[in-house]
């Protein structure tokens, strides 16, 4: 198909039934009025005007040249859209999405078929919207998303409290404080901004009212009823990202309705993600859309159910540009055969026969163990990725194989079972699978965490029977990895991973019967090596005008006198100007996570975010948010503030403060 010309417009607002108007940016193929075209919707709270504009401008022109309209819509209360956001994946958000799809399908340039796609928030809500069955929605592409909002998102993980819960709530408070662009909405920009500032919620308050897997988290989790989901779904994720489990879960739950693509990537679209190799996302997506939105017989429904990159001896680095490995495909995914490892009487990790262990051992990891865990979801291939695990292993019980005589290749979710006891109502438990290179470098391959009160499920946590030996079973995150000959497989067991998960109030440690430890690793089974083409353009993102450079810093401070460890994050996007809109923008993020290695109640998380916008005519606005999370043995203490400025003068301020009872969390 020859490339079409296209036009770009931000002058169309989509009217909703309640009178709200949603802002759009539309890439329209030439000739659509005479020959209607399919459309792809991406529906986000991250601002099409500047927040997602680089990635939008890397993709939607390519779609438009292929005769597919791109419709990028700001969610209610974000960007230039009317109203105030009311939460994350709410009934109103999804209802609005269905109205938007209906509006798109009714346009004279539309052939009536709509696709929906996105990464992260947009990957979530395209699956959630599809589950509502809007008639015109024919297919979705979901990247770095989830089918289970409680266990595979930034809030909680198997009952453990992720530090990303506060971090992301702080980010969203900052994002939602941003002003509409006066160049698009005119004189009403300030009234819209003040309405938004006055009404925006602090998401963490609601999230922490729900510390178990209740109806709040079941809403929007399509795993609750896979059978009801009938929309073809291409589900994509990266091993370096926290959403690595979703493609396999989608395929296992949806069967042939889902196809999975898993690369080595961080939390980015595959055509510009790191570590490389990348994938030609545009070609993948256009084929998917042509099959389901144009009924083109191109075989997209027959691609293998699983295509995955098998990491082969990747090493931690200051920046991981490219990971070694190869692509494989499995036409049909089945639960893999498992290879069992146990602990022998000499302390080695062995695969045959079941080991007798080295007796019962008490484990209480220092609470500041885990600073090389990386981010839960990663946006850059630097210290956000898991680092060399040797330092973290110093606070763990460690068991490893002898150097392997032949390769061991795994694809799927490792499983761990063991017997342990605890002298408190609950404790965190952490397991990591590590590739130990011949030079001693330790690469994290997979990990899992479990709040022991959630050992029987996440809906109704139960106190541990104090001092009584209890069998624990846990499923670790998915991996695709080849352990080479000469390497060792290490199992690391800990009770802390700071600041990835926040500590229990007593942090009592556990006593482990090492003879009971059983690690089951998922064998790759029958597969074929395949080639996944990389994109032709090695640098697909547009160049903006850089007025101040970006800065990224991460560092750890440890006070040897008072025992406090502080994990610091600083991000500055730099000041940049969009060459077409002339809007200049800058954002910063500061975080500090502190804890005394022997006092779980000393933990504290504090975040600060700023946004800044200006134009050459002297107009400038900014916001500052501050958030904090601390605890006692029985409660969590939340606080936040939002302050807004116009021309350097404060025009708005508000505060949040809340106490929440700990619910086995």
C-alpha positions in Angstrom: 0.0 0.0 0.0 1.4 3.4 -1.0 1.8 6.0 1.7 -0.9 8.6 2.0 -0.6 12.2 3.0 -2.3 13.3 6.2 -3.3 16.3 8.2 -3.0 17.0 11.9 -5.6 18.9 13.9 -6.2 19.9 17.6 -9.3 21.9 16.8 -11.9 19.1 17.3 -13.6 18.6 20.7 -15.6 15.4 21.3 -19.0 16.2 23.1 -20.2 13.9 25.8 -23.8 13.4 26.8 -23.3 15.5 30.0 -22.0 18.5 28.1 -18.3 17.8 28.8 -16.0 18.3 25.8 -12.8 16.2 25.4 -9.8 17.6 23.6 -8.3 15.7 20.7 -5.3 15.6 18.4 -6.2 13.9 15.2 -4.0 12.5 12.4 -6.3 12.2 9.4 -5.3 10.3 6.2 -6.0 12.2 3.0 -9.1 11.1 1.1 -10.9 9.8 4.2 -14.1 11.8 3.3 -14.3 9.9 0.0 -13.0 6.6 1.2 -13.7 6.1 5.0 -10.9 4.8 7.1 -10.5 2.9 10.4 -9.4 4.8 13.5 -7.2 4.0 16.5 -8.0 5.7 19.8 -5.5 6.4 22.6 -7.1 7.9 25.7 -4.9 9.2 28.5 -4.6 11.7 31.3 -1.0 12.6 30.3 -1.6 15.6 28.0 -1.4 15.2 24.2 -0.1 18.8 24.0 3.3 18.0 25.5 3.2 15.0 27.9 2.9 12.2 25.2 3.6 14.3 22.1 7.0 12.8 21.3 5.8 9.2 21.2 2.5 10.3 19.5 4.4 12.0 16.8 6.5 8.9 16.3 3.5 6.7 15.7 0.4 8.3 14.4 1.9 9.8 11.3 2.9 6.3 10.3 -0.6 5.0 11.0 -2.1 7.9 8.9 0.3 7.2 6.0 -1.1 3.6 6.1 -4.7 4.9 5.9 -5.5 4.6 9.6 -6.7 7.7 11.5 -5.1 8.4 14.9 -7.3 9.9 17.6 -5.4 11.0 20.7 -7.9 12.1 23.4 -7.2 13.8 26.8 -9.3 12.1 29.6 -11.8 14.4 31.4 -9.9 16.8 33.7 -6.5 16.5 31.9 -4.8 18.4 29.1 -7.3 20.7 27.4 -10.4 18.6 28.2 -13.2 19.9 30.4 -13.9 18.8 34.0 -12.0 17.2 36.8 -10.5 13.6 37.0 -12.2 11.4 39.6 -9.7 8.6 40.0 -7.9 5.8 38.1 -9.9 3.6 35.7 -13.2 4.8 37.1 -16.7 3.9 35.8 -17.0 7.4 34.5 -13.6 7.2 32.7 -14.6 4.0 31.0 -18.1 5.3 30.2 -16.6 8.3 28.6 -14.3 6.0 26.5 -17.4 4.2 25.2 -19.0 7.5 24.2 -15.7 8.6 22.4 -15.7 5.3 20.5 -19.3 5.8 19.5 -18.5 9.3 18.3 -15.5 8.2 16.2 -17.5 5.4 14.5 -20.3 7.9 13.6 -18.0 10.4 11.8 -18.4 10.6 8.0 -14.7 9.8 7.5 -14.9 6.6 9.6 -15.5 3.1 8.3 -17.2 2.3 11.6 -14.3 0.2 13.0 -12.2 1.4 15.9 -9.1 0.1 17.5 -7.8 1.2 20.9 -4.2 1.1 22.2 -1.9 2.4 24.8 1.0 1.8 27.2 0.5 1.7 31.0 -2.7 3.8 31.7 -3.8 3.5 28.0 -2.9 -0.2 28.0 -5.1 -0.7 31.1 -8.1 1.2 29.9 -8.1 -0.3 26.4 -8.6 -3.7 27.9 -11.1 -2.4 30.4 -13.1 -0.6 27.7 -13.1 -3.7 25.5 -14.6 -5.7 28.4 -17.6 -3.4 28.2 -18.2 -4.4 24.5 -18.7 -1.1 22.7 -19.9 -2.3 19.3 -17.4 -0.3 17.2 -14.3 -1.5 19.1 -12.9 -4.3 17.1 -9.3 -4.9 18.5 -6.8 -3.6 21.1 -3.1 -3.4 21.5 -2.2 -3.2 25.2 1.4 -2.5 26.3 2.8 -2.6 29.8 -0.6 -3.1 31.4 -2.4 -5.5 33.7 -5.3 -7.9 33.9 -5.1 -7.9 37.7 -5.1 -4.4 39.3 -4.3 -5.6 42.8 -1.4 -7.9 42.1 0.2 -6.5 39.0 0.1 -2.8 39.3 2.0 -0.1 41.2 0.0 -0.3 44.4 0.4 -3.8 46.1 2.1 -7.0 45.1 0.9 -10.2 46.8 -0.1 -8.2 49.7 3.2 -6.3 50.0 3.0 -2.5 50.0 5.0 -1.1 47.0 6.8 2.2 47.5 5.6 3.0 44.0 2.1 3.5 45.6 3.1 6.8 47.1 5.5 7.6 44.2 2.9 7.3 41.6 0.2 9.0 43.6 2.6 11.9 44.0 3.3 11.9 40.2 -0.4 11.9 39.4 -1.0 14.7 41.9 1.6 16.7 40.0 0.4 15.8 36.6 -3.2 16.7 37.3 -2.2 20.1 38.7 -1.1 21.2 35.2 -2.9 24.0 33.4 -4.6 23.7 30.0 -2.7 25.5 27.2 -4.3 28.9 26.8 -3.4 28.8 23.1 -6.0 26.0 22.6 -8.7 26.9 25.1 -8.5 30.7 25.1 -9.5 32.9 27.9 -11.1 30.2 29.9 -7.8 28.5 30.7 -7.5 29.9 34.2 -11.0 29.0 35.2 -10.5 25.5 33.9 -7.2 25.3 35.8 -8.6 26.5 39.1 -11.5 24.1 38.8 -9.0 21.3 38.3 -6.8 22.3 41.2 -9.8 22.6 43.6 -11.3 19.3 42.6 -8.4 17.0 41.9 -8.1 14.1 44.4 -5.0 12.7 46.1 -5.3 9.2 44.7 -3.3 7.6 47.6 -6.1 8.3 50.0 -8.5 6.1 48.1 -5.9 3.4 47.2 -4.9 2.9 50.9 -8.6 2.5 52.0 -8.4 -0.7 50.0 -5.4 -2.8 51.2 -7.0 -6.1 50.2 -8.3 -7.4 46.9 -11.8 -6.1 47.2 -14.4 -4.8 44.7 -12.4 -1.6 44.2 -9.5 -3.6 42.6 -11.8 -6.2 41.0 -13.3 -3.4 39.0 -11.2 -3.0 35.8 -9.4 -6.4 36.4 -10.4 -8.4 33.3 -9.1 -11.6 34.9 -12.3 -11.5 36.9 -14.1 -12.7 33.8 -11.8 -13.7 31.0 -14.7 -15.6 29.3 -16.6 -12.3 28.9 -13.7 -10.7 27.0 -14.0 -11.4 23.2 -11.9 -8.6 21.6 -8.7 -9.6 19.8 -5.8 -8.4 21.9 -2.1 -8.0 21.2 -0.5 -7.8 24.6 3.1 -6.5 24.9 5.5 -6.1 27.8 9.2 -6.0 28.6 11.2 -8.2 31.0 12.8 -5.1 32.6 9.3 -3.6 33.5 7.0 -4.4 36.4 4.2 -5.4 34.0 6.1 -8.4 32.7 3.5 -10.9 33.8 0.6 -9.6 31.8 1.2 -11.1 28.3 1.4 -14.7 29.8 -1.6 -14.1 32.0 -3.6 -12.7 29.0 -2.8 -15.7 26.8 -3.5 -18.2 29.6 -6.9 -16.4 30.3 -8.0 -15.4 26.8 -6.6 -18.3 24.8 -6.5 -17.6 21.0 -8.1 -14.2 21.4 -4.7 -12.9 22.7 -1.2 -12.8 21.3 1.8 -12.0 23.4 5.1 -10.2 22.6 7.7 -10.0 25.3 11.0 -8.2 24.8 13.9 -7.1 27.0 12.4 -3.7 27.4 11.7 -1.1 30.0 8.3 0.7 30.3 8.3 2.1 26.7 6.9 1.5 23.3 8.9 -1.3 21.6 10.1 0.8 18.7 12.1 3.2 21.0 12.6 1.1 24.1 15.7 -0.1 25.9 17.5 -2.3 26.2 17.7 -3.2 22.6 16.9 -5.1 20.4 13.8 -3.2 19.6 10.8 -4.4 17.6 9.1 -2.8 14.6 6.0 -1.8 16.5 4.6 0.2 13.6 4.6 -2.9 11.3 3.2 -5.1 14.0 0.4 -2.6 14.8 -0.6 -1.8 11.2 -0.9 -5.5 10.4 -3.0 -6.0 13.5 -5.3 -3.1 12.7 -5.6 -4.1 9.0 -6.7 -7.6 10.0 -9.4 -6.5 12.5 -10.4 -3.0 11.4 -10.3 -3.7 7.6 -10.9 -7.4 7.5 -7.7 -7.9 5.6 -6.7 -11.5 5.2 -3.1 -11.1 6.4 -2.8 -13.9 8.8 -2.4 -11.8 12.0 -4.8 -14.1 13.8 -2.4 -17.0 13.1 0.9 -15.6 14.5 2.3 -17.6 17.4 0.6 -17.2 20.7 3.9 -16.3 22.4 6.9 -14.5 21.0 9.6 -13.8 23.6 13.1 -12.6 23.8 15.3 -15.0 25.8 17.9 -13.1 27.7 21.3 -14.8 27.4 23.8 -13.7 30.1 22.7 -10.0 30.4 24.8 -8.1 32.9 23.9 -5.1 35.1 25.4 -1.8 33.8 25.3 1.9 34.4 23.2 2.0 31.2 22.0 -1.2 29.4 21.8 -0.2 25.7 21.5 -3.7 24.3 21.0 -7.1 26.0 22.3 -10.4 24.6 19.8 -13.0 23.6 17.5 -14.3 20.9 13.8 -14.4 19.9 11.7 -17.6 20.2 8.1 -18.4 19.3 5.6 -20.9 20.7 2.6 -21.4 18.4 0.5 -22.5 21.4 1.2 -21.7 25.0 0.7 -24.5 27.6 1.7 -24.6 31.2 5.4 -25.4 31.1 7.1 -28.5 32.4 9.0 -27.6 35.6 12.5 -28.5 36.7 12.7 -28.8 40.5 15.6 -27.5 42.6 16.1 -28.1 46.3 18.8 -27.5 48.9 21.2 -30.3 49.6 22.8 -31.2 52.9 26.0 -29.3 51.9 24.0 -26.1 51.2 24.1 -26.4 47.4 21.1 -25.8 45.2 20.6 -29.1 43.3 18.1 -30.4 40.7 18.2 -34.1 41.6 17.1 -35.6 43.9 15.3 -33.6 46.6 17.8 -32.3 49.0 17.8 -32.7 52.7 18.7 -29.1 53.5 20.9 -27.7 56.2 18.3 -27.6 59.0 16.2 -24.7 60.2 17.7 -21.2 59.9 16.4 -17.9 61.2 16.4 -15.0 58.7 15.8 -11.3 59.4 17.2 -9.2 56.7 18.4 -5.7 57.5 15.5 -3.4 56.6 17.7 -1.4 54.2 18.5 -4.4 52.2 17.5 -4.2 48.5 18.7 -0.9 47.3 19.8 -2.6 44.0 16.2 -3.7 43.3 15.6 -0.9 40.8 12.2 0.7 40.1 9.0 -1.3 40.0 8.3 0.1 36.6 11.3 1.4 34.7 11.5 4.3 32.4 15.2 4.4 31.7 17.8 1.6 31.2 20.0 2.9 34.0 19.8 2.6 37.8 16.1 2.2 37.5 16.8 -1.4 36.4 17.9 -4.0 38.9 21.6 -3.8 39.6 24.3 -6.3 40.6 22.6 -8.4 43.3 25.8 -9.2 45.3 25.2 -6.3 47.7 21.5 -7.2 48.3 22.5 -10.9 48.7 24.5 -9.9 51.8 21.2 -9.6 53.7 19.8 -12.9 52.4 20.1 -16.6 52.7 21.8 -17.7 49.4 21.9 -21.1 47.8 23.4 -21.8 44.4 24.2 -24.6 42.0 27.6 -25.7 41.0 28.7 -24.2 37.6 26.4 -25.6 35.0 27.7 -28.2 32.6 25.0 -27.5 30.0 22.6 -24.6 29.3 19.4 -24.2 31.2 16.7 -22.2 29.4 13.5 -21.1 31.1 10.3 -19.3 30.0 7.4 -18.6 32.3 6.8 -18.1 36.0 9.1 -19.8 38.6 7.3 -21.3 41.6 8.6 -21.6 45.2 7.3 -23.6 48.2 8.8 -23.9 51.6 7.9 -24.4 55.3 8.6 -21.5 57.7 7.4 -20.0 60.9 7.0 -16.4 62.2 6.7 -14.9 65.6 4.3 -12.1 64.5 1.0 -11.8 62.6 2.8 -11.2 59.4 6.1 -10.5 57.6 7.3 -9.9 54.1 9.1 -12.6 52.2 11.3 -12.1 49.1 12.7 -14.6 46.7 15.0 -13.8 43.8 16.5 -16.0 41.0 19.9 -14.8 40.1 22.4 -15.7 37.3 25.9 -15.8 38.8 28.4 -15.2 36.1 31.8 -16.8 36.2 33.3 -13.5 37.3 30.8 -13.3 40.2 28.5 -10.7 38.7 24.9 -11.4 39.8 22.1 -10.6 37.4 18.5 -10.8 38.7 16.5 -13.1 36.5 13.2 -13.1 38.4 11.8 -12.2 41.8 8.7 -12.6 43.9 7.4 -11.0 47.1 4.7 -12.2 49.5 3.0 -10.7 52.6 2.7 -13.9 54.7 -0.8 -12.8 55.8 -1.8 -13.1 52.1 -0.5 -16.7 51.8 -4.0 -18.0 51.2 -5.2 -15.2 49.0 -5.4 -11.4 48.8 -9.1 -10.9 49.6 -9.1 -12.0 53.2 -5.6 -11.9 54.8 -5.0 -14.0 57.9 -2.5 -13.7 60.7 0.3 -16.2 60.7 0.0 -18.8 63.5 2.8 -17.6 65.7 5.7 -20.1 66.0 3.9 -22.7 64.0 5.5 -24.1 60.9 3.4 -23.2 57.8 3.8 -24.2 54.2 4.1 -21.1 51.9 3.7 -21.2 48.1 4.5 -18.3 45.9 4.6 -17.6 42.1 7.5 -15.4 41.0 7.4 -13.0 38.2 7.7 -14.3 34.6 11.1 -14.5 33.0 12.7 -15.7 29.7 16.3 -16.6 30.4 19.2 -18.8 29.3 21.7 -19.8 32.0 24.9 -20.6 30.1 27.4 -23.4 30.9 29.8 -22.2 33.6 27.1 -20.0 35.2 25.4 -20.7 38.5 21.7 -20.5 39.4 21.3 -18.8 42.7 18.2 -18.7 45.0 18.2 -15.7 47.4 15.7 -15.5 50.2 15.1 -12.4 52.3 12.6 -10.5 54.4 13.3 -7.1 53.0 13.7 -5.3 49.7 14.1 -1.6 50.4 12.6 0.6 49.2 10.7 -1.6 46.7 8.4 -3.0 49.4 7.6 -1.3 52.7 8.2 -3.2 55.9 5.7 -4.9 58.2 5.3 -3.1 61.6 7.2 -5.8 63.6 9.6 -7.1 60.9 10.1 -10.2 63.0 12.0 -12.3 60.5 11.2 -16.0 59.8 12.6 -19.4 60.5 13.0 -21.5 57.4 13.1 -25.3 57.2 15.7 -25.4 54.4 15.0 -29.1 53.7 11.5 -28.1 52.6 12.6 -25.6 49.9 11.4 -26.5 46.5 12.1 -24.2 43.5 10.3 -25.1 40.2 11.8 -23.5 37.1 9.6 -23.4 33.9 11.4 -25.2 31.0 11.1 -23.5 27.7 9.8 -26.7 26.0 9.2 -26.9 22.2 9.9 -23.7 20.4 11.4 -22.2 17.3 13.9 -19.5 16.9 12.4 -16.5 15.0 13.4 -13.1 13.8 11.6 -10.1 15.1 12.6 -7.2 12.8 13.9 -4.0 14.4 12.5 -0.7 13.2 14.2 0.9 10.2 14.5 4.3 12.0 16.9 3.9 15.0 15.8 7.2 16.5 12.1 7.6 15.9 11.3 10.3 18.5 11.1 13.9 17.2 13.7 16.5 18.2 12.4 19.4 20.3 14.2 22.6 21.2 16.3 22.0 24.3 16.6 25.2 26.4 17.9 23.5 29.6 19.3 20.0 29.6 17.8 17.1 31.5 19.3 15.7 34.7 18.9 12.3 36.4 20.5 11.3 39.7 20.1 8.4 42.1 22.1 7.8 45.2 22.1 6.1 48.7 23.3 7.7 51.9 24.0 5.7 55.0 24.6 7.3 58.4 26.9 5.0 60.3 26.1 6.8 63.6 22.3 6.6 63.7 21.8 3.7 61.3 19.6 5.6 58.8 19.7 4.7 55.1 18.3 7.2 52.6 17.5 6.3 49.0 17.4 9.5 46.9 15.9 10.1 43.4 16.1 13.3 41.4 14.7 13.8 37.9 14.6 17.0 35.8 13.2 16.8 32.3 15.0 20.0 31.4 13.2 22.9 29.7 12.2 22.2 26.1 10.1 23.9 23.5 7.8 22.2 21.0 8.8 23.5 17.6 5.2 23.8 16.4 3.1 24.8 19.4 5.9 26.9 20.9 4.9 25.7 24.4 7.8 25.4 26.7 7.6 22.9 29.6 9.7 21.5 32.4 9.1 19.0 35.2 11.1 17.9 38.2 10.7 15.0 40.7 12.5 14.5 44.0 12.1 11.5 46.3 13.7 10.4 49.5 13.0 7.0 51.1 14.6 6.6 54.6 14.7 3.8 57.1 16.7 2.6 60.1 17.9 -0.9 59.3 16.5 -2.2 62.6 13.3 -0.1 63.1 10.5 -0.7 60.7 8.5 2.2 62.2 11.2 4.6 61.2 10.3 4.3 57.5 9.4 7.5 55.7 8.7 8.4 52.0 8.7 12.0 50.8 8.1 13.2 47.3 8.2 16.6 45.6 7.1 17.4 42.1 7.1 20.6 40.1 5.7 21.6 36.7 6.5 24.8 34.7 5.0 26.2 31.5 5.8 29.4 29.6 5.4 31.1 26.3 7.5 33.8 24.6 4.8 36.5 25.4 5.7 36.3 29.1 2.9 34.0 30.2 4.2 31.4 32.7 2.6 29.1 35.2 3.9 26.5 37.6 2.8 24.1 40.3 4.5 22.4 43.2 3.3 19.2 45.0 4.6 17.7 48.2 3.6 14.3 49.6 4.7 12.2 52.6 4.0 8.7 54.0 4.9 7.5 57.5 3.5 4.9 59.9 3.0 3.7 63.4 2.4 0.1 64.3 -1.3 0.4 63.6 -1.7 3.2 61.1 -0.4 4.9 58.0 -0.1 8.7 57.9 -0.6 10.4 54.6 -0.2 14.1 53.7 0.0 16.1 50.6 -0.1 19.7 49.3 -0.6 21.4 46.0 0.5 25.0 45.3 0.0 26.9 42.0 1.6 30.0 40.7 0.9 32.5 37.8 3.7 34.8 36.8 5.6 33.8 40.0 2.7 34.8 42.3 0.9 32.1 44.3 -2.8 31.9 43.3 -3.9 28.6 44.9 -2.9 26.2 47.7 -4.6 23.2 49.3 -3.6 20.3 51.6 -4.6 16.7 52.3 -4.1 14.8 55.5 -5.4 11.3 56.4 -4.8 8.5 58.8 -5.5 4.9 57.6 -5.6 1.8 59.7 -3.1 -0.9 58.7 -5.0 -4.0 57.4 -2.3 -6.7 57.6 -0.2 -4.3 55.5 
